[in-house]
Every structure is written in structure tokens, then in C-alpha cells.
Amino acid sequence: MTGFTYLGALLLAIASMALIDARWRLAFWRAPGAAAAAVGAGTVLLLVWDAVGIAFGVFFRGDSEFATGIVLAPELPVEEPVFLVFLCYLTLVAVLGAERVLASRDGAGRSNDVPSNEATDAASRSHRGHP
């Protein structure tokens, strides 16, 4: 059963990121289409990057007792696209979260560059101890 440890950890990490996203409505809970496009495009770009690296012999699959051993293509384990989805989602949530924090420091709590949502802003204010 240890063969699914890494894949399970990746799925748990994605679920944890989704909880953060849902709580502060940063990506999929604010603009699901845009978030899906960003994560999807990033994942596809990185998979193409992997394919080029595999073709040139730069990237290869390492053996591990924690990986499933299932490959989607030569040298491309099933965990790789799941990891890339996590990486793109993490980056999206981190950037949007950082924008939110920086915008809240701009005095009024908003920036014209960062789209806002009244419910999210009210929740953020109440979390900081403001009425």
C-alpha cells in the first residue's frame, strides 16, 4: 500500500489548497473559469516541458516504493500531472493571496488592480478584528 503514498499526499495537498481557496475565495471560489484556465494552461505547459525533457533524456522516472509505478508514457509517472496541477494551483493561490494581503495594506483595504468581492472583504475585515 505504500505505492500510493506519494499520490495520496499530492491529493491531500490539493484538497488542503482547496480549503484555503474556499475560505478566502481566492481562485476557484471567486472565478472558477479563470482559475481552471490558469491551472490547466500551466499544467499543459509544464507537461510539454516534461515531454521535451524526456525526449532529450534529461528527465527520467526514478523508482520509489512510495510511487505507484503506473506510467502514462515512457518516463512519465501518473503522479507527475497531479504534482503539476498542485504546483500550478499552489502558485495561483499564493499569488492571489499575496495580492489580497498587499491590497489590504493600502489604507482602504482595496486596490483598483485586484478585483474585490464584498462578502470576502467583510470576512477579511472581521478576521482582523474590525467590525
C-alpha positions as a Markdown table, in Angstrom:
| # | Residue | x | y | z |
|---|---|---|---|---|
| 1 | Met | 0.0 | 0.0 | 0.0 |
| 2 | Thr | 3.0 | 2.3 | 0.3 |
| 3 | Gly | 2.9 | 2.5 | -3.5 |
| 4 | Phe | 0.1 | 5.1 | -3.3 |
| 5 | Thr | 1.7 | 7.2 | -0.6 |
| 6 | Tyr | 3.1 | 10.0 | -2.8 |
| 7 | Leu | -0.1 | 10.2 | -4.9 |
| 8 | Gly | -2.2 | 10.3 | -1.8 |
| 9 | Ala | 0.0 | 13.0 | -0.3 |
| 10 | Leu | -0.4 | 15.1 | -3.5 |
| 11 | Leu | -4.2 | 14.6 | -3.5 |
| 12 | Leu | -4.3 | 15.6 | 0.2 |
| 13 | Ala | -2.2 | 18.7 | -0.6 |
| 14 | Ile | -4.6 | 19.7 | -3.4 |
| 15 | Ala | -7.5 | 19.2 | -1.1 |
| 16 | Ser | -5.8 | 21.4 | 1.6 |
| 17 | Met | -5.2 | 24.1 | -1.0 |
| 18 | Ala | -8.9 | 23.9 | -2.0 |
| 19 | Leu | -9.8 | 24.5 | 1.6 |
| 20 | Ile | -7.6 | 27.6 | 1.8 |
| 21 | Asp | -9.0 | 28.8 | -1.6 |
| 22 | Ala | -12.6 | 28.2 | -0.4 |
| 23 | Arg | -12.1 | 30.0 | 2.9 |
| 24 | Trp | -10.7 | 33.2 | 1.4 |
| 25 | Arg | -12.3 | 32.9 | -2.1 |
| 26 | Leu | -9.1 | 33.4 | -3.9 |
| 27 | Ala | -9.3 | 31.3 | -7.2 |
| 28 | Phe | -11.9 | 28.6 | -7.9 |
| 29 | Trp | -14.4 | 30.1 | -5.4 |
| 30 | Arg | -14.0 | 33.5 | -6.9 |
| 31 | Ala | -13.6 | 33.0 | -10.6 |
| 32 | Pro | -13.8 | 29.2 | -11.4 |
| 33 | Gly | -13.4 | 29.6 | -15.2 |
| 34 | Ala | -10.3 | 31.8 | -15.0 |
| 35 | Ala | -8.8 | 29.6 | -12.3 |
| 36 | Ala | -9.4 | 26.4 | -14.3 |
| 37 | Ala | -7.9 | 28.1 | -17.4 |
| 38 | Ala | -4.8 | 29.2 | -15.4 |
| 39 | Val | -4.2 | 25.8 | -13.7 |
| 40 | Gly | -5.0 | 23.9 | -16.9 |
| 41 | Ala | -2.7 | 26.1 | -19.1 |
| 42 | Gly | 0.1 | 25.9 | -16.6 |
| 43 | Thr | -0.2 | 22.2 | -16.3 |
| 44 | Val | -0.2 | 21.6 | -20.0 |
| 45 | Leu | 2.8 | 23.9 | -20.5 |
| 46 | Leu | 4.7 | 22.0 | -17.8 |
| 47 | Leu | 3.7 | 18.7 | -19.3 |
| 48 | Val | 5.0 | 19.8 | -22.7 |
| 49 | Trp | 8.2 | 20.9 | -20.9 |
| 50 | Asp | 8.4 | 17.4 | -19.3 |
| 51 | Ala | 7.9 | 15.7 | -22.7 |
| 52 | Val | 10.7 | 17.7 | -24.2 |
| 53 | Gly | 13.0 | 16.9 | -21.3 |
| 54 | Ile | 12.1 | 13.2 | -21.5 |
| 55 | Ala | 12.7 | 13.2 | -25.3 |
| 56 | Phe | 16.2 | 14.7 | -24.8 |
| 57 | Gly | 17.0 | 12.3 | -22.0 |
| 58 | Val | 17.1 | 15.0 | -19.3 |
| 59 | Phe | 14.1 | 13.8 | -17.3 |
| 60 | Phe | 13.6 | 10.2 | -16.3 |
| 61 | Arg | 11.4 | 8.3 | -13.8 |
| 62 | Gly | 13.1 | 7.3 | -10.6 |
| 63 | Asp | 12.0 | 4.2 | -8.8 |
| 64 | Ser | 10.4 | 4.7 | -5.4 |
| 65 | Glu | 8.5 | 2.4 | -3.1 |
| 66 | Phe | 6.2 | 5.4 | -2.4 |
| 67 | Ala | 5.2 | 5.9 | -6.1 |
| 68 | Thr | 2.5 | 3.8 | -7.8 |
| 69 | Gly | 4.8 | 2.6 | -10.6 |
| 70 | Ile | 2.0 | 3.5 | -13.1 |
| 71 | Val | 3.3 | 5.4 | -16.1 |
| 72 | Leu | 1.3 | 7.4 | -18.6 |
| 73 | Ala | 4.1 | 7.4 | -21.1 |
| 74 | Pro | 7.7 | 6.3 | -21.0 |
| 75 | Glu | 9.4 | 8.1 | -18.1 |
| 76 | Leu | 6.1 | 9.9 | -17.1 |
| 77 | Pro | 4.6 | 8.6 | -13.9 |
| 78 | Val | 0.9 | 9.1 | -13.1 |
| 79 | Glu | 2.0 | 11.3 | -10.2 |
| 80 | Glu | 3.6 | 13.9 | -12.4 |
| 81 | Pro | 0.5 | 15.6 | -13.8 |
| 82 | Val | -1.1 | 15.5 | -10.4 |
| 83 | Phe | 2.1 | 17.2 | -9.0 |
| 84 | Leu | 1.9 | 19.8 | -11.8 |
| 85 | Val | -1.7 | 20.6 | -11.0 |
| 86 | Phe | -0.8 | 21.0 | -7.4 |
| 87 | Leu | 2.1 | 23.3 | -8.3 |
| 88 | Cys | 0.0 | 25.5 | -10.5 |
| 89 | Tyr | -2.8 | 25.7 | -8.0 |
| 90 | Leu | -0.4 | 26.5 | -5.2 |
| 91 | Thr | 1.1 | 29.3 | -7.3 |
| 92 | Leu | -2.3 | 30.7 | -8.2 |
| 93 | Val | -3.5 | 30.7 | -4.6 |
| 94 | Ala | -0.2 | 32.1 | -3.3 |
| 95 | Val | -0.2 | 35.0 | -5.8 |
| 96 | Leu | -3.8 | 35.9 | -5.3 |
| 97 | Gly | -3.4 | 35.6 | -1.5 |
| 98 | Ala | -0.4 | 37.9 | -1.6 |
| 99 | Glu | -2.3 | 40.4 | -3.7 |
| 100 | Arg | -5.2 | 40.3 | -1.2 |
| 101 | Val | -2.8 | 40.9 | 1.7 |
| 102 | Leu | -1.0 | 43.7 | -0.1 |
| 103 | Ala | -4.3 | 45.3 | -1.2 |
| 104 | Ser | -5.5 | 45.3 | 2.5 |
| 105 | Arg | -2.4 | 47.3 | 3.5 |
| 106 | Asp | -3.3 | 50.1 | 1.0 |
| 107 | Gly | -5.3 | 52.0 | 3.6 |
| 108 | Ala | -8.9 | 51.4 | 2.5 |
| 109 | Gly | -8.2 | 47.7 | 2.1 |
| 110 | Arg | -8.7 | 47.7 | -1.7 |
| 111 | Ser | -6.6 | 48.2 | -4.7 |
| 112 | Asn | -8.0 | 49.0 | -8.1 |
| 113 | Asp | -5.9 | 46.3 | -9.6 |
| 114 | Val | -7.3 | 43.5 | -7.5 |
| 115 | Pro | -11.0 | 42.6 | -8.1 |
| 116 | Ser | -13.0 | 42.5 | -4.9 |
| 117 | Asn | -15.9 | 40.7 | -3.5 |
| 118 | Glu | -18.0 | 42.3 | -0.7 |
| 119 | Ala | -18.6 | 39.0 | 1.2 |
| 120 | Thr | -14.9 | 38.1 | 1.1 |
| 121 | Asp | -13.8 | 41.6 | 2.1 |
| 122 | Ala | -16.3 | 41.6 | 5.0 |
| 123 | Ala | -15.0 | 38.2 | 6.2 |
| 124 | Ser | -11.4 | 39.5 | 5.9 |
| 125 | Arg | -12.2 | 42.6 | 8.0 |
| 126 | Ser | -13.9 | 40.6 | 10.7 |
| 127 | His | -10.9 | 38.2 | 10.8 |
| 128 | Arg | -8.6 | 41.2 | 11.5 |
| 129 | Gly | -10.8 | 42.3 | 14.4 |
| 130 | His | -12.6 | 45.2 | 12.6 |
| 131 | Pro | -16.4 | 45.5 | 12.8 |
